[in-house]
Amino acid sequence: MTNAQERAIARIERIVKEDFYSDNYEIKTWEISENEYFVSLVGEWGMKNDENTYAEIFCRDHFHVFIGKRGGITYPVHKTTKNGKYKSYYKRFNGITMLQVVLDQRIK
């Protein structure tokens, strides 16, 4: 993992904690996978003590991003267009809020 990728992961973690971390929420999953050309980061957060409840299904948010060698962050988006066709593409993350990534990655 390069220094730029480590800085990008630290920045994402800081943004997640600023946006969603409070007394009621916690990080549930934080998986980092190194590949030859990029690092894959999967994160999930939800309410504390929501295991085996409906809150586990309805109140959790997750994201999946890819971090390139120079620290660039992209994420996959899949959606259905107005004419009913399925479209898949990647968006560049600008580092404002992880809520943008979460909403873009929800199936539409």
Secondary structure, 3 states (H helix, E strand, C coil): CCHHHHHHHHHHHHHHHHHHCCCCEEEEEEEEEECCCEEEEEEEEEECCCCCCCHHHHCCEEEEEEEECCCCEEEEEEEECCCCCEEEEEEECCCCCHHHHHHHHCCC
